[in-house]
């Protein structure tokens, strides 16, 4: 089935950190998009040396209930055609994308607790899933482990704390691999966190999104603990 083409207008741009930006697109034609939490859309962002179209995928960070808009969360990659194009967009600009697609999406499995593990902007599809679960009241325990580098890379912490206050079944830990002085939270990468804090994978479903090394290492740690569904989305 061919992907649908959408036309949208930039409604809001917000810098979350020194190199991470949130871009809100309002759908114009068609006026809404139907997708599963965790899926992505693709932008044509230029042409290569052989005049071939360069396409880059970006996960939707907003929940499907807000189908009239698409929220993107991305970091600026120096020389990267995708982020260079999207970072050039200003409020009022129009853009087009195709989608939705992707096999990394929230499954309907009410019998299992959920573990989300992200590094960097791998939080984007998990954010869509979290707000979808929030709308349902977090019927099962949901845990998020999020790995970032240092304090200047922190964002969405207030939003996550608000979710945790509103929903006792949701908890999260942000860990910094290279914290500066004054950081009182978790230190190190997410893999040791998973190894130390996840005692059993029985009745657990796991969603991993971020760098390839994390996905490989966390998968290995979990598989040593037993068998459970593990869904993966490699970002870089």
MOHUNOR-V514087 format. One line per field, one symbol per residue. ss: DSSP state (@ for helix, = for strand, . for the rest). burial: + if it has 24 or more other C-alpha atoms within 12 Angstrom, else -. Layout:
# MOHUNOR-V514087
ss: ???
burial: ???
This chain:
# MOHUNOR-V514087
ss: ...============....==========..........========.....=======....@@@..=======.....@@@@@@@@.....========...........=======@@@@@@@@@@@@@@@@......=======..@@@...@@@@@@@@@@...=======.........==..@@@@@@@@......=======.@@@@@@@@@@@@@@...======..
burial: ----+++++++-++-----+++++++++---++++++++++++++----------+++++++++-+++++++++++-----++-+++-+-----++++++++-++++-----++++++++++++++++++++++---+-++++++++++++-++++---+--++--+-+++++++++--------++++++-++---+--+--++++++++--++--++-++-----++++++++-
